[in-house]
Amino acid sequence: MDLSVWATVVGVVVLLLAAWTAWTLARLRRLEGRVDRARTALETQLRRRAALADEVARSGAAVLEPERTARLARAASGARLPWTPDREQAENVLGRELRELLRDLPGMPPALAADLAGTAQRVVLARRFYNDAVRDTRELRGRRLSRVLRLHGRRPLPRYFDIDDSYDELAGTAGSGRS
């Protein structure tokens, strides 16, 4: 083959690589925006759940034993930690406290029980959307060509947010004739 054919082949390959790189960089930017928006939504729902737990601790102080009120208030304040692995543990503690509370406290006002159940479902959905965005971002950044070309720059790899958000008890409480 002569030199012009090789130059054309190399030019086409370089052009395709440049087009793929531009497309991938745009997709990475969109995915990072998606992760940020999903994280904000998740953070909003987690803060709402912590605020509701505080409200339950305050309003249930008359019916709850002081130890349980203090545990619930501690769990709610622990759930306001910065976004770290410790935060996941604190959210798990708060979730367990809320599940136990709703199971053991049948006299909770129906509106508050329904609000807690609704917030629990929104936490589940927000966490799912966040983890889906993280999965998509990690998958694109983990591809061989993305890694070789270092398309991610120096941005840290987003982390999954894994908490125990099984709220079967909450859903049953909110839907059981008490609302």
Beta strands, then each sheet from edge to edge (+ up, - down):
end
